[in-house]
Amino acid sequence: MGNKILRIVLVLILVFSLAGCRNESGQTTGADDNSGKLNTVDDLKDKRIGVLLGGIHDDYANKTYPDATVLQYKSQSDLILAVKTGKVDAAFYTHESLLTMMREDDKLAFLGQNLFRVPMGMGFNQNNDALREEFNTFLAEIKNNGVYDDMVKRWITDGTTEMPVLENPKNNGRLVVGVVSDKGMPFAIVKNNKIVGFDIEMAERFAAYLGKELVLEDMEFSSLISAAAGNKIDMIDSTLVITEERKKQIDFSDPYYELGASVFALKKNIARYDDSSQENGAMTLDDLKDKRIGVLTGSAGDNAARQRFPQAQIFDMNNIIDAAGALSSNKIDAVVFERTTLQDIAKQNPDLELIKEPVQLVDVAIALKKDNPLLLNSVNQAITDLENQGTLDEMKKRWFTEGNLPAMPQFDPPAAQETLRVGTEALMPPFEFVTGTNEVSGFDIELAERIGQALGKKVVVENMNFSALIPALQSGKIDLAISCFNVTEERKQKVDFSRPYHTSDTAAMVKKAVNVSQFRKIFGNIKTSFYSNIIMEQRYLLIVDGLKITVLISLLSVIFGTLLGALICFMRMAKNQVLSRMARVYISILRGTPVLVLLMLVFYVVFASVDINPVLVAVIAFGMNFGAYVSEMFRTAIESVDKGQREAGIAGGFTALQTFLYIIMPQAVRQVLPVYKGEFISLVKMTSVVGYIAVQDLTKASDIIRSRTFDAFFPLVMVAVLYFIISGLLALALDYIGLKTDPKRNRKQVV
């Protein structure tokens, strides 16, 4: 036993080390064997193209590239893995989900973006017009009241992963909705063991609209239409593209979004990417022309980056701290923002540095609500006076050049009781930040205080999200917005600007090139992979829940299958020819049917009109398959016992049943255990396909994790190890039973 445990430990160390090597070394060179690199999507005409099984990209790829080899995959994570390992040269997928993926993986890049756009809708059973019409009414309502636009902004534009809390009385029954939890952001992901996303919020809001309890059925994408057609679910909510072929099987709602279709590939296989400058550690602005650049939405860096790097992938961040974190974790290649703020961030992060050459010089001003000329003139006059007095230059010297952040000067309270409400995002030192005493301070805040002194008003600072500042101005929530605003023509249509008070040197911050030993890289990657795949967002709960389901299905299937196998064996050996032939037919059919096909038939055909737990369906299907195989094992083991022993038992006064129980069966059990153990372990591994009927087992849990982390190898290796451990423990249990039934061992104990 000790040697077995030691071998298992050594295997685990080796496997995870190899996983770390695989993540570090990148990918196999399958795609590199092709001559030349990819320049445009036209180069795919004779290449290997990956698509999602049954998706709109499948039809498009086959029609557009008839000479290409189109390979189909069942999930986003499998598609990514195929690209990374060189199984395909490029792949089609939803543009909105790819944007999120690019933030997570710096080895992948777009080959072509938004080649076409297609409408998607909710899917319904063709006999459920009432529910479809209710959804169309609901959709029209949220589009008219602004809720829909807010959802698009939060999930698709801003990239949020937080679900709102909705009121729902849940007093009107259930709404069963089929989803694919590893569809990817922004539509559906698993976070903290819960499914969230744009599609999920849409379903939540529709359920609340109906007053129904929402029940999400997490399924394989290829199973959704069958489930809706068979009334297993009430609605399909999984970026389902509306096509004429699908309309033959289900009905669609009105379109609720248009999906973009893009092509991605390994960055090293795309001609326009050259990482040599990064490898040498001497990055320049020219090196960023086609890289991933993070910007604060609407900031001076946003405008500068889009103008200077039109070919780059621009990623909008909620705040500059998130952008710096994304850079440190290799989610992006650079951050473009105001140099002074980036310098402060770089001081706190030794792995980051600034490129000396400025991206762009832009004017920074204060934003005000339109049609308020009195306040605008007053603010402009105050800025002019501060410039003429030399106060503005003195402020810049204190805040920008003296190194440490200075303390805010104290101002006398104004005599008047009027307030000047100033909005800012206090995440951009030295312009605005929150001190240790939880007070908002900085250059911009001091400027606002001095303007308040000039106007005789008390300044009240509102710390809010940068993207909320202009809406707050327009709605009258604040009087001024001061947060490194650069003046653009687009913004001038919404708000007014003061005269510029600062010229911003917009710079690019990149990650330093650090040489690390290969050994440290491997184990550093294991640590990082373990954290991101197991610890982050409590993803270990997915593994634990999946492990419970896998073990539960395995044990119940074996118990049911063993009992069923014994019954089939009895029928097979019966003298009654009808029973014997029935058993033979059953064995032939079950052994000749793939277990996945059997599982789908039982769920979608046999129990089509029955509301039954998918776990129970899995137990029935796997038990039937297991019973067919072990019945023949039992028969062979029983027939291997010499007939004379049966006759001797009868002659000794035993009944036929007693002879079987006390003489035949113990010997048969000892004979059958080795092959029974192998079949048992095979059944455990076969349970990995239960995800097709909306059961979240161990394999499905790994798919969900891969869809969040875009780690192609660690989750798969982790699940393989867990299956290995489960199989090993079950094998040890059966070995123990074998020892207990060994007559030689029992005789030794008696002696």
C-alpha positions in Angstrom: 0.0 0.0 0.0 2.9 2.4 0.9 4.6 1.8 -2.4 1.3 2.5 -4.3 0.8 5.8 -2.5 4.4 6.8 -3.2 4.0 6.1 -6.9 0.8 8.1 -7.0 2.6 11.1 -5.4 5.5 10.9 -7.8 3.1 10.7 -10.8 1.3 13.8 -9.5 4.5 15.8 -9.2 5.6 14.8 -12.7 2.2 15.5 -14.3 1.8 19.0 -12.8 5.4 19.8 -13.7 4.7 18.9 -17.3 1.6 21.0 -17.1 3.6 24.0 -16.0 6.2 23.3 -18.8 3.4 23.2 -21.3 1.9 26.5 -20.2 5.3 28.1 -20.2 6.8 26.8 -23.4 3.7 27.8 -25.2 2.2 25.4 -27.7 3.2 22.7 -30.1 4.4 23.6 -33.5 1.7 22.1 -35.5 0.6 25.3 -37.1 4.2 26.4 -37.8 4.7 23.5 -40.2 2.6 25.4 -42.7 4.6 27.6 -45.1 4.3 31.3 -44.3 2.3 33.2 -41.7 -1.2 34.4 -41.9 -1.7 37.9 -43.2 -5.5 38.1 -43.7 -8.5 35.8 -43.5 -8.0 35.1 -47.3 -5.0 33.0 -46.3 -7.4 30.5 -44.7 -8.5 29.1 -48.0 -6.4 25.9 -47.7 -5.8 25.9 -43.9 -7.4 24.1 -40.9 -10.2 26.1 -39.4 -11.9 25.4 -36.1 -15.6 26.2 -35.5 -18.1 25.5 -32.8 -20.2 22.4 -33.6 -23.6 23.4 -35.1 -22.8 27.1 -34.9 -23.3 29.8 -37.6 -19.5 29.9 -38.1 -19.6 26.2 -39.2 -21.8 27.0 -42.3 -19.9 30.2 -43.1 -16.5 28.5 -43.0 -17.6 25.6 -45.2 -19.2 27.9 -47.8 -16.4 30.6 -47.8 -13.4 28.3 -47.7 -14.5 25.1 -49.6 -10.8 23.9 -49.9 -10.1 24.4 -46.2 -10.4 21.6 -43.6 -13.1 22.7 -41.1 -12.9 20.9 -37.7 -15.8 21.1 -35.3 -15.5 21.5 -31.5 -18.2 21.3 -28.8 -17.2 24.2 -26.6 -15.3 27.5 -26.5 -12.5 26.0 -24.3 -12.0 23.1 -26.7 -11.8 25.6 -29.6 -9.1 27.6 -27.8 -7.2 24.5 -26.9 -7.2 23.4 -30.6 -5.7 26.8 -31.7 -3.1 26.7 -28.9 -1.9 23.2 -29.6 -1.7 23.7 -33.4 -4.6 21.4 -34.2 -6.1 24.2 -36.3 -4.5 27.3 -37.9 -7.3 29.7 -36.9 -10.8 29.6 -35.5 -14.1 31.5 -35.8 -15.9 32.6 -32.7 -18.2 35.4 -31.3 -16.4 38.7 -31.5 -17.8 39.9 -28.1 -16.5 36.8 -26.3 -13.1 37.0 -28.1 -12.6 40.5 -26.8 -12.7 39.1 -23.2 -10.5 36.2 -24.2 -7.8 38.5 -25.6 -7.6 40.3 -22.2 -6.9 36.9 -20.6 -4.4 35.4 -23.1 -1.5 37.3 -24.7 -0.7 34.4 -27.0 -3.8 34.8 -29.1 -4.9 37.7 -31.5 -7.4 38.6 -34.1 -6.8 37.7 -37.7 -10.1 39.3 -38.8 -12.7 41.2 -36.8 -16.5 41.4 -37.3 -16.5 39.7 -40.7 -20.3 39.6 -40.4 -23.0 40.2 -37.9 -26.0 37.9 -37.2 -29.1 38.3 -35.1 -29.6 36.1 -32.1 -32.9 35.3 -30.3 -34.4 33.1 -27.6 -35.5 29.6 -28.7 -38.9 28.2 -27.8 -40.9 25.0 -28.4 -43.0 25.4 -31.5 -46.2 24.8 -29.5 -45.4 27.5 -26.9 -46.4 30.7 -28.8 -47.8 32.3 -25.6 -44.4 32.3 -23.8 -42.6 33.5 -27.0 -45.0 36.5 -27.3 -44.6 37.3 -23.6 -40.9 37.5 -24.1 -41.2 39.7 -27.2 -43.4 42.1 -25.1 -40.9 42.0 -22.3 -38.0 42.7 -24.7 -39.8 45.7 -26.2 -40.5 47.1 -22.7 -36.9 46.9 -21.5 -35.6 48.5 -24.8 -38.0 51.4 -24.3 -37.3 52.1 -20.6 -33.5 52.0 -20.9 -32.9 48.8 -19.1 -31.6 47.0 -22.2 -29.1 49.8 -23.0 -27.8 49.7 -19.5 -27.3 45.9 -19.7 -25.4 46.2 -23.0 -23.2 48.9 -21.5 -22.4 47.0 -18.4 -21.8 43.5 -19.8 -20.6 44.2 -23.4 -19.1 47.7 -23.3 -17.7 47.8 -19.8 -17.1 44.1 -19.3 -18.7 43.8 -15.8 -19.2 40.4 -14.2 -21.6 41.5 -11.4 -25.2 40.4 -11.5 -27.8 42.9 -10.2 -30.2 41.9 -7.5 -33.7 41.7 -8.9 -37.0 41.5 -7.1 -39.0 38.5 -8.0 -42.0 37.2 -6.1 -41.6 33.7 -7.7 -45.3 32.9 -7.1 -46.2 31.9 -10.6 -44.4 28.6 -11.2 -41.0 27.9 -12.8 -39.2 29.1 -15.9 -36.8 26.4 -17.1 -34.1 27.9 -19.3 -31.4 26.0 -21.1 -27.9 27.7 -21.1 -24.3 26.9 -21.8 -22.3 28.1 -18.8 -18.9 28.1 -20.6 -20.2 30.2 -23.5 -17.8 32.9 -22.3 -18.0 36.5 -21.4 -20.0 38.7 -21.8 -22.9 36.2 -22.3 -22.5 33.4 -19.8 -19.7 32.4 -17.4 -19.5 30.7 -14.0 -18.3 33.1 -11.2 -18.2 32.0 -7.6 -20.1 28.8 -8.5 -22.9 30.8 -10.1 -23.7 31.4 -13.7 -23.7 35.1 -14.6 -23.6 37.1 -17.8 -25.7 39.2 -20.2 -27.9 36.2 -21.3 -28.3 35.2 -17.6 -29.5 38.6 -16.6 -31.9 38.7 -19.5 -33.4 35.4 -18.2 -33.5 36.7 -14.7 -35.3 39.8 -15.7 -37.8 37.8 -17.9 -38.5 35.4 -15.0 -39.1 38.4 -12.7 -41.4 39.9 -15.3 -43.4 36.7 -15.3 -43.2 36.2 -11.5 -41.6 32.8 -12.0 -38.7 31.1 -10.4 -35.8 30.8 -12.8 -34.3 27.4 -13.2 -31.1 27.3 -15.3 -30.3 24.0 -17.0 -26.6 24.0 -17.9 -26.2 21.9 -21.1 -24.0 21.2 -24.0 -24.7 23.6 -26.9 -25.6 20.8 -29.2 -28.3 19.5 -26.8 -30.2 22.8 -26.5 -32.5 22.5 -29.5 -33.3 18.9 -28.8 -34.2 19.9 -25.2 -36.5 22.7 -26.3 -38.2 20.6 -29.0 -38.7 17.8 -26.4 -40.2 20.2 -23.8 -37.3 19.5 -21.4 -36.8 23.3 -21.1 -39.1 26.3 -21.7 -36.6 28.5 -23.4 -33.1 28.5 -24.9 -30.9 31.4 -23.8 -27.4 30.9 -25.2 -26.5 33.3 -28.0 -28.6 31.3 -30.4 -28.3 32.6 -33.9 -31.5 32.7 -35.8 -31.3 30.5 -39.0 -33.9 29.1 -41.3 -32.7 25.5 -40.6 -33.2 26.0 -36.8 -36.6 27.5 -37.4 -37.8 24.1 -38.7 -37.3 22.7 -35.2 -38.0 25.6 -32.8 -39.5 29.1 -32.8 -37.4 32.2 -32.2 -38.2 35.4 -30.3 -37.5 38.8 -31.8 -33.7 39.4 -32.1 -32.3 40.7 -28.9 -28.7 41.3 -30.0 -26.5 41.1 -33.1 -23.4 39.0 -32.7 -20.1 39.8 -34.5 -18.1 36.9 -36.0 -14.3 37.1 -35.9 -11.3 34.9 -36.5 -8.5 34.4 -34.1 -5.2 32.5 -34.2 -1.9 32.2 -32.3 -0.1 35.5 -32.3 3.1 33.9 -33.4 1.4 32.6 -36.6 0.1 36.0 -37.7 2.5 38.0 -39.9 1.9 41.4 -38.4 3.0 40.4 -34.9 6.7 40.6 -34.1 7.7 40.1 -30.5 11.4 40.5 -31.0 11.5 43.9 -29.4 9.9 42.6 -26.3 12.4 39.7 -26.1 15.2 42.2 -26.2 13.6 44.3 -23.4 13.8 47.6 -25.3 10.2 48.5 -26.1 9.4 51.7 -28.0 6.1 53.2 -29.1 6.5 51.6 -32.5 6.4 48.2 -30.8 2.9 48.9 -29.5 1.3 49.5 -32.9 -0.5 46.1 -33.0 -0.4 45.2 -29.3 -3.1 45.1 -26.6 -3.4 48.5 -25.0 -5.5 49.2 -21.9 -7.0 52.7 -21.5 -9.4 54.3 -19.1 -12.7 54.8 -21.0 -13.0 58.4 -22.2 -9.7 59.5 -20.7 -6.9 61.4 -22.5 -5.1 58.1 -22.9 -8.1 56.6 -24.6 -8.2 59.2 -27.4 -4.4 59.3 -27.7 -4.1 55.5 -28.0 -6.8 55.2 -30.7 -5.2 58.0 -32.7 -1.6 56.8 -32.3 -2.2 53.1 -32.6 -5.1 52.5 -35.0 -4.1 48.8 -35.5 -3.8 48.0 -31.8 -6.5 46.2 -29.8 -7.8 48.8 -27.4 -9.3 47.5 -24.1 -11.5 49.8 -22.0 -10.8 49.6 -18.3 -13.1 50.8 -15.5 -10.2 52.5 -13.7 -6.4 53.0 -14.0 -5.7 50.6 -11.1 -7.5 47.7 -13.0 -5.4 48.6 -16.1 -2.2 48.4 -14.1 -3.2 45.1 -12.7 -4.1 43.8 -16.1 -0.6 44.8 -17.4 1.2 43.2 -14.4 -0.7 39.9 -15.1 0.0 40.0 -18.9 -3.6 40.5 -19.8 -2.6 43.6 -21.9 0.8 44.7 -23.3 0.6 48.4 -22.3 -1.4 51.1 -20.5 -1.7 54.6 -22.1 -2.6 57.4 -19.6 -1.3 60.6 -18.1 2.4 60.3 -17.4 2.4 61.7 -13.9 -0.1 59.1 -12.7 1.7 56.3 -14.5 5.0 57.3 -12.8 3.4 57.1 -9.4 2.0 53.6 -10.3 5.4 52.5 -11.6 7.0 53.5 -8.3 4.8 51.1 -6.5 5.3 48.3 -9.1 8.9 47.5 -9.8 8.0 45.3 -12.7 6.5 48.2 -14.7 8.2 51.0 -16.5 7.3 54.0 -18.8 8.4 54.5 -22.4 10.1 57.9 -22.5 8.6 59.1 -25.8 5.2 60.7 -25.2 2.2 59.2 -27.0 0.5 62.5 -27.4 0.2 65.9 -25.7 -3.4 66.9 -24.9 -5.1 69.7 -23.1 -6.9 68.9 -19.8 -10.0 70.9 -18.7 -12.9 70.9 -16.4 -16.3 69.6 -17.7 -19.5 71.5 -16.9 -23.2 71.0 -17.7 -24.3 72.6 -21.0 -26.2 75.9 -21.0 -24.7 77.3 -17.8 -22.6 80.2 -19.2 -22.6 82.0 -15.8 -20.8 79.1 -14.1 -18.5 78.5 -17.1 -17.4 82.1 -17.2 -16.8 82.1 -13.4 -14.6 78.9 -13.6 -12.6 80.3 -16.6 -12.0 83.5 -14.7 -10.8 81.6 -11.6 -8.4 79.5 -13.7 -7.1 82.7 -15.4 -6.5 84.4 -12.0 -4.6 81.4 -10.7 -2.4 81.4 -13.7 -1.7 85.1 -13.5 -0.9 84.9 -9.8 1.6 82.0 -10.4 -0.5 79.8 -8.1 -1.2 77.2 -10.8 2.6 76.8 -11.5 3.3 76.5 -7.8 0.7 73.8 -7.5 2.1 71.8 -10.5 5.6 72.0 -8.9 4.3 70.6 -5.6 2.2 67.9 -7.0 4.1 66.8 -10.1 7.9 67.4 -9.5 8.7 67.1 -5.8 8.4 63.3 -5.6 6.2 62.5 -2.6 2.5 63.4 -2.6 2.1 66.7 -0.6 -0.6 67.4 1.9 -3.6 69.4 0.9 -3.5 73.1 2.0 -6.2 74.2 4.4 -8.8 76.7 3.1 -11.1 78.9 5.1 -14.7 78.0 4.9 -16.7 80.4 2.6 -19.1 82.8 4.2 -22.0 81.8 1.9 -23.8 78.5 2.4 -23.9 77.6 -1.3 -22.1 74.4 -2.4 -20.2 73.5 -5.5 -20.6 69.8 -6.2 -17.5 68.4 -7.8 -17.3 64.9 -9.4 -14.1 63.0 -9.7 -12.7 59.4 -9.7 -10.1 59.3 -7.0 -7.9 56.6 -8.5 -5.4 58.8 -10.4 -2.6 60.1 -8.1 -1.3 62.8 -8.0 -4.4 64.3 -9.7 -7.0 62.7 -7.4 -6.7 60.0 -4.8 -8.0 58.9 -1.4 -5.7 59.5 1.6 -5.2 57.3 4.6 -7.8 59.3 6.5 -10.4 58.5 3.7 -10.3 62.0 2.3 -10.1 62.8 -1.4 -6.9 64.8 -2.2 -4.8 65.7 -5.2 -3.9 68.4 -7.7 -7.4 68.5 -9.2 -9.0 68.6 -5.8 -6.9 71.6 -4.7 -7.8 73.3 -8.0 -11.5 72.7 -7.3 -11.1 74.1 -3.8 -9.4 77.2 -5.1 -12.2 77.7 -7.6 -14.7 77.3 -4.8 -12.9 79.9 -2.8 -13.1 82.3 -5.8 -16.8 81.6 -6.2 -17.5 81.8 -2.5 -18.9 78.3 -2.4 -18.2 75.2 -0.3 -16.8 72.4 -2.4 -18.4 69.0 -1.9 -16.4 66.2 -3.7 -18.3 63.2 -5.1 -16.0 60.2 -5.7 -17.6 58.1 -8.5 -16.8 55.9 -11.5 -15.1 57.8 -14.4 -17.7 56.6 -16.9 -20.5 58.1 -14.6 -19.1 61.6 -14.5 -20.6 63.0 -17.8 -24.1 61.4 -17.1 -23.9 62.9 -13.6 -23.3 66.3 -15.1 -26.1 66.0 -17.6 -28.5 64.9 -14.9 -27.5 67.8 -12.6 -26.1 65.5 -9.9 -22.8 67.5 -9.9 -21.8 71.0 -11.0 -18.2 70.2 -12.2 -16.3 67.1 -13.3 -12.6 67.3 -12.8 -10.7 64.1 -13.4 -8.0 64.5 -16.2 -10.7 65.2 -18.8 -9.3 65.9 -22.2 -11.3 68.0 -24.6 -12.8 66.1 -27.6 -15.4 67.2 -30.2 -17.6 64.2 -29.2 -17.7 65.3 -25.6 -18.4 68.9 -26.6 -21.7 67.8 -27.9 -22.7 66.6 -24.4 -20.9 69.0 -22.0 -19.1 72.3 -21.9 -15.4 72.7 -21.1 -13.4 75.3 -19.2 -10.2 76.7 -20.6 -7.3 74.2 -20.3 -5.5 74.2 -17.0 -2.9 71.6 -17.8 -1.2 70.0 -20.8 -1.1 66.3 -20.3 1.9 64.3 -21.4 0.1 61.0 -22.3 2.6 58.1 -21.9 2.7 54.4 -22.3 3.5 52.0 -19.4 4.8 48.5 -20.2 6.1 45.6 -18.3 9.8 45.2 -17.8 11.6 42.3 -19.4 12.8 40.1 -16.6 15.0 37.0 -17.1 13.9 34.1 -14.9 15.3 30.6 -14.8 13.4 27.9 -16.5 12.9 26.1 -13.2 11.4 29.1 -11.5 9.2 29.7 -14.5 7.8 26.2 -14.5 6.9 26.2 -10.8 5.8 29.8 -10.9 3.4 28.9 -13.6 2.1 25.9 -11.5 1.5 28.3 -8.6 -0.2 30.8 -10.8 -2.3 28.2 -12.6 -3.3 26.6 -9.3 -4.5 30.0 -7.9 -6.4 31.1 -11.1 -8.0 27.7 -11.7 -8.7 26.6 -8.1 -8.6 29.4 -5.6 -9.8 32.5 -7.6 -13.6 33.0 -7.4 -13.8 29.9 -5.3 -13.5 27.7 -8.4 -12.6 24.7 -6.2 -16.3 24.6 -5.3 -17.0 23.7 -8.9 -14.5 20.8 -8.7 -15.9 19.6 -5.3 -19.5 19.7 -6.7 -18.5 18.0 -9.9 -16.6 15.3 -7.9 -19.6 14.6 -5.8 -21.8 14.2 -8.9 -19.2 11.9 -10.6 -18.9 9.7 -7.6 -22.6 9.6 -7.0 -23.4 8.6 -10.6 -20.6 6.1 -10.6 -21.7 4.3 -7.4 -25.4 4.3 -8.1 -24.8 3.1 -11.7 -22.6 0.3 -10.5 -25.2 -0.8 -7.9 -28.1 -0.6 -10.4 -26.0 -2.2 -13.2 -24.8 -5.0 -11.0 -28.4 -5.9 -10.0 -29.6 -5.6 -13.5 -26.6 -7.6 -14.8 -27.5 -10.4 -12.3 -31.1 -10.4 -13.6 -30.0 -10.5 -17.2 -27.5 -13.3 -16.4 -30.4 -15.3 -14.8 -32.5 -14.8 -17.9 -29.6 -15.7 -20.2 -29.0 -18.9 -18.4 -32.7 -19.8 -17.9 -34.0 -23.0 -19.6 -37.0 -20.9 -20.8 -36.0 -20.0 -24.4 -38.1 -16.8 -24.4 -36.2 -15.4 -21.4 -32.9 -16.5 -22.8 -33.5 -14.9 -26.2 -34.7 -11.6 -24.6 -31.5 -11.4 -22.6 -29.4 -12.1 -25.7 -31.2 -9.3 -27.6 -30.7 -6.9 -24.7 -27.0 -7.7 -24.4 -26.5 -7.3 -28.2 -28.3 -4.0 -28.5 -26.7 -2.4 -25.4 -23.2 -3.6 -26.2 -23.5 -2.3 -29.8 -24.8 1.2 -28.8 -22.3 3.9 -27.8 -22.9 5.0 -24.3 -23.3 8.7 -25.3 -26.0 7.7 -27.9 -27.7 5.6 -25.2 -27.6 8.5 -22.7 -29.2 10.9 -25.3 -31.9 8.4 -26.3 -32.9 7.8 -22.7 -33.0 11.5 -21.8 -34.5 13.0 -25.0 -36.7 10.0 -26.3 -37.6 7.6 -23.5 -38.2 10.3 -20.9 -39.1 13.1 -23.4 -42.4 13.9 -21.7 -41.3 13.2 -18.1 -39.9 15.8 -15.8 -37.0 13.7 -14.4 -33.7 14.6 -12.8 -30.9 14.3 -15.3 -28.7 12.6 -12.7 -31.3 9.8 -12.4 -31.3 9.5 -16.2 -27.5 9.1 -16.2 -27.7 6.4 -13.5 -30.3 4.5 -15.6 -28.3 4.8 -18.9 -24.9 3.9 -17.4 -26.5 1.2 -15.3 -28.1 -0.4 -18.4 -24.8 -0.3 -20.2 -22.9 -1.7 -17.3 -25.5 -4.4 -16.7 -25.2 -5.6 -20.3 -21.4 -6.2 -19.9 -21.3 -7.6 -16.4 -24.1 -10.0 -17.1 -21.8 -11.9 -19.5 -19.0 -11.7 -17.0 -21.3 -13.3 -14.4 -22.4 -16.0 -16.8 -18.8 -16.8 -17.8 -17.7 -16.9 -14.1 -20.6 -19.2 -13.1 -20.0 -21.6 -16.0 -16.3 -21.8 -15.1 -17.2 -23.6 -11.8 -17.1 -27.3 -12.3 -20.5 -28.9 -12.6 -19.5 -31.6 -10.3 -19.5 -29.2 -7.4 -23.1 -28.3 -8.0 -24.0 -32.0 -8.1 -22.0 -32.6 -4.9 -23.9 -29.8 -3.2 -27.3 -31.2 -4.2 -26.2 -34.7 -3.1 -25.1 -33.3 0.2 -28.6 -32.1 1.0 -28.3 -28.5 -0.2 -31.2 -26.9 -2.1 -30.4 -25.5 -5.6 -30.4 -22.0 -4.1 -28.2 -23.0 -1.2 -25.8 -24.7 -3.5 -25.5 -21.5 -5.6 -25.1 -19.2 -2.6 -22.6 -21.2 -0.6 -20.6 -23.2 -3.3 -21.0 -21.6 -6.7 -21.2 -17.9 -6.1 -18.1 -17.5 -3.8 -15.9 -19.1 -6.5 -17.6 -17.2 -9.3 -17.1 -13.9 -7.5 -13.4 -14.6 -7.2 -13.2 -15.4 -10.9 -15.2 -12.3 -12.0 -13.5 -9.6 -9.8 -10.5 -8.8 -12.1 -12.7 -8.1 -15.2 -15.4 -6.6 -13.1 -12.9 -4.1 -11.6 -11.8 -3.1 -15.1 -15.4 -2.5 -16.2 -16.1 -0.5 -13.0 -13.2 1.8 -13.7 -14.3 2.2 -17.3 -17.7 3.2 -16.2 -16.2 5.9 -13.9 -14.4 7.4 -16.9 -17.5 7.1 -19.2 -19.5 9.4 -16.8 -17.5 12.3 -18.3 -20.1 12.6 -21.1 -23.0 13.4 -18.7 -22.6 17.1 -19.5 -24.6 16.5 -22.7 -27.8 16.2 -20.6 -27.2 19.2 -18.3 -25.3 17.4 -15.5 -22.4 19.3 -14.1 -19.9 16.5 -13.4 -16.1 16.7 -12.9 -15.4 17.1 -16.6 -18.1 19.8 -17.1 -16.6 21.6 -14.1 -13.2 21.7 -15.8 -14.8 23.0 -19.0 -16.4 25.8 -17.0 -13.1 26.7 -15.4 -11.3 26.6 -18.8 -13.9 29.0 -20.2 -13.0 31.5 -17.4 -9.3 31.2 -17.2 -8.5 30.2 -20.8 -5.9 27.9 -19.4 -5.7 25.1 -21.9 -3.9 22.5 -19.9 -4.0 22.8 -16.1 -7.8 22.1 -15.7 -7.5 19.0 -18.0 -4.5 17.7 -16.2 -6.2 18.3 -12.8 -9.3 16.4 -13.9 -7.2 13.6 -15.3 -5.4 13.3 -11.9 -8.8 13.3 -10.1 -10.2 10.5 -12.3 -6.9 8.6 -11.7 -7.3 9.0 -7.9 -11.0 8.0 -8.0 -10.2 4.9 -10.2 -7.3 4.0 -7.9 -9.3 4.2 -4.7 -12.1 2.1 -6.3 -9.6 -0.5 -7.5 -8.2 -0.7 -4.0 -11.7 -1.3 -2.6 -12.3 -4.1 -5.1 -8.9 -5.6 -4.3 -9.9 -5.6 -0.6 -13.1 -7.5 -1.5 -11.0 -9.9 -3.6 -8.8 -10.6 -0.6 -11.8 -11.2 1.6 -13.2 -13.8 -0.8 -9.9 -15.6 -1.4 -10.5 -19.1 0.1 -6.7 -19.7 0.5 -6.3 -16.6 2.6 -9.4 -17.6 4.7 -7.9 -21.1 5.3 -4.7 -19.6 6.5 -6.5 -17.4 9.0 -8.5 -20.5 10.3 -5.2 -22.4 10.7 
